[in-house]
């Protein structure tokens, strides 16, 4: 089976997005209405990079209906399975679910690290909002999909603010970042990651935890946006 993605509906929209983003000073996010449309395009573009084998693992089906290709809500409904990998699982983040959190937290100039960036969509959203966003993904095949999606979104997402790395995010220095994003699934032993966060999260820096299974020990919740909860290290609460 081959999946064909029809980019025609987005051709006119692409020029609209470019005009909005480029008309503002560098790093300034687009207005909300344009951002919602851009989020839709990001998700559709990432989905369009998925090879047939990955789509089958996520949907459990041999074929995907044509209307799903241009509707992120239908894509999320179609994803009825998870793609189990060496370091956990891959299940795409719904940018619609996290948009409120990112509009509030991912301000221009902040440095964000996506812990397990998958197809890159969270990195692209943060970069569009003005953040200097980095994603680290262990699975090489997913990293390649993110690189492909970034190229397809070159007219929308500033490449200089959307950094994609292949490797182990536990090797990153968390203290360099203002925001950490993690999609918690419960299938990955995150104890080492949370220990590292408690040691390295700087005062004022925040962890954005999506679909958290439980509140991380040693961190304090400061805000909630639907499925995303925001945590900080309490003053004087650094782990030894």
C-alpha positions in Angstrom: 0.0 0.0 0.0 1.2 3.5 -0.7 -0.1 6.6 0.9 -0.4 9.7 -1.3 -0.7 13.0 0.4 -2.4 15.8 -1.5 -0.7 19.0 -0.7 -2.9 21.2 -3.0 -5.2 22.4 -0.2 -2.3 23.8 1.6 -0.6 25.7 -1.2 -2.5 28.9 -0.8 -2.5 28.6 3.0 1.3 28.3 2.9 1.7 31.7 1.4 -0.7 33.1 4.0 1.3 31.6 6.8 4.6 32.9 5.4 3.2 36.4 5.1 2.0 36.4 8.7 5.2 35.0 10.2 7.6 37.0 8.1 5.7 40.3 8.6 6.4 40.2 12.4 9.8 40.8 14.0 12.0 37.7 14.2 10.8 35.3 16.9 7.4 36.8 17.3 4.6 34.1 17.1 1.7 34.4 14.6 -1.7 35.5 15.7 -3.9 32.8 17.3 -6.1 32.2 14.2 -3.1 31.7 12.0 -1.4 29.6 14.6 -4.4 27.2 14.7 -4.2 26.8 10.9 -0.4 26.3 11.1 -0.8 23.6 13.8 -3.2 21.8 11.4 -0.6 21.9 8.6 2.2 20.8 10.9 0.2 17.7 12.0 -0.9 16.9 8.5 2.7 17.2 7.2 4.1 15.0 9.9 1.4 12.4 9.2 2.2 12.5 5.5 5.7 11.3 6.2 4.6 8.0 7.9 5.4 5.0 5.8 2.8 2.3 5.3 4.3 -0.1 7.8 4.2 2.6 10.6 0.6 3.6 9.7 -0.4 -0.1 9.9 1.2 -0.4 13.3 -0.6 2.7 14.6 -4.0 2.1 13.0 -4.2 -1.6 12.8 -5.4 -1.3 9.2 -3.9 -1.9 5.8 -5.3 1.4 4.4 -6.1 4.9 5.7 -9.1 6.8 4.4 -8.3 9.8 2.2 -10.1 12.2 4.5 -7.9 11.3 7.4 -4.9 12.7 5.6 -6.1 16.3 6.0 -7.8 16.1 9.4 -5.6 15.8 12.5 -8.7 14.9 14.7 -9.4 11.9 12.5 -5.8 11.0 12.6 -5.8 10.8 16.3 -9.0 8.7 16.3 -7.4 6.4 13.7 -4.4 5.8 16.0 -5.7 2.9 18.0 -2.4 1.1 18.6 1.0 2.2 19.9 4.2 1.5 18.1 6.5 -0.1 20.7 10.1 0.7 20.4 13.4 0.0 22.2 13.1 3.0 24.5 9.3 2.9 25.0 6.6 3.6 22.5 5.7 6.0 19.7 2.3 7.6 19.8 2.0 11.1 18.1 1.2 14.1 20.3 -2.0 15.9 19.4 -0.9 19.5 19.0 -4.5 20.5 19.5 -4.4 19.1 23.0 -1.2 20.9 24.0 -1.7 24.2 22.1 -3.0 26.1 25.1 0.0 25.1 27.2 2.5 26.0 24.5 0.9 29.4 23.7 1.2 30.2 27.4 4.6 28.7 28.2 6.7 28.6 25.0 7.4 32.3 24.7 9.9 33.8 22.2 13.5 33.5 23.2 13.0 30.6 25.6 14.9 27.3 25.1 12.8 24.2 24.9 13.8 20.5 24.9 11.4 17.8 23.7 12.3 14.6 25.5 11.7 12.0 22.8 10.6 14.2 19.9 9.2 11.5 17.5 8.1 13.1 14.2 9.2 16.5 15.4 5.8 18.2 15.6 6.2 19.6 19.2 9.6 21.1 18.2 7.9 22.7 15.1 5.1 24.2 17.2 7.5 25.6 19.8 9.8 27.1 17.1 6.8 28.7 15.4 5.9 30.3 18.8 9.4 31.9 18.9 11.1 29.4 21.2 14.6 28.0 20.4 13.4 24.4 20.3 15.4 21.2 20.3 14.1 17.6 20.0 16.0 14.5 20.8 14.8 11.1 19.5 16.4 7.7 20.1 14.8 5.9 17.2 16.7 6.7 14.0 13.7 6.0 11.8 11.5 8.5 13.6 14.3 11.0 13.6 14.4 10.7 9.8 10.7 11.3 9.6 11.1 14.5 11.6 13.9 15.7 9.3 11.7 15.1 6.3 8.8 16.9 7.9 11.0 19.9 8.7 12.1 20.2 5.1 8.4 20.1 4.0 7.6 22.8 6.5 10.6 25.0 5.6 8.3 27.9 4.5 6.5 27.9 7.8 8.8 26.7 10.6 12.1 28.6 11.1 14.7 26.0 10.7 17.2 28.0 12.8 14.9 27.5 15.8 13.9 23.9 15.1 16.8 21.6 16.1 16.5 17.9 15.7 19.0 15.4 17.2 19.2 11.6 17.1 20.3 10.1 20.4 19.6 9.6 24.1 18.0 12.6 25.8 19.5 11.5 29.1 22.8 12.7 27.7 21.5 16.3 27.3 22.3 19.0 29.8 18.8 19.9 31.1 20.1 22.9 32.8 20.6 24.7 29.4 16.8 24.8 28.9 13.9 26.9 30.1 11.3 24.4 29.2 11.3 20.6 29.1 8.4 18.7 27.4 7.7 15.1 28.0 4.7 12.9 26.8 4.4 10.3 29.6 3.0 7.0 28.5 3.7 4.8 31.6 5.5 2.2 29.4 9.0 3.7 29.9 10.8 3.6 33.3 11.2 7.4 33.6 12.8 7.3 37.1 16.3 8.2 35.7 14.8 11.0 33.7 12.9 12.5 36.6 16.0 12.2 38.9 18.0 14.1 36.2 15.2 16.7 36.0 15.3 17.2 39.8 19.0 17.7 39.7 19.3 19.9 36.6 16.1 21.9 36.3 17.1 25.5 36.8 15.1 27.8 39.1 12.4 29.3 37.0 12.6 26.5 34.4 9.6 24.4 33.9 8.6 20.8 33.0 5.6 20.5 30.7 4.2 17.0 31.3 1.5 15.7 28.9 -0.7 12.9 30.0 1.2 12.4 33.2 0.6 9.1 35.0 1.5 10.6 38.3 3.0 13.9 39.6 6.8 13.7 39.6 8.2 13.4 43.1 10.1 16.5 44.3 8.5 18.9 41.8 5.6 21.3 42.4 2.7 21.8 40.0 2.2 25.5 39.0 -0.3 25.3 36.2 -2.5 23.0 34.2 -3.8 23.2 30.6 -6.0 20.2 29.8 -3.7 17.2 29.4 -0.6 19.2 30.2 0.6 20.0 33.7 3.5 22.4 34.5 6.0 21.6 37.2 8.9 23.5 38.7 11.6 22.5 41.2 10.7 24.1 44.5 13.1 26.7 45.9 15.9 24.9 47.7 14.6 21.6 46.4 17.6 20.5 44.3 18.4 16.8 44.6 21.8 15.9 45.9 
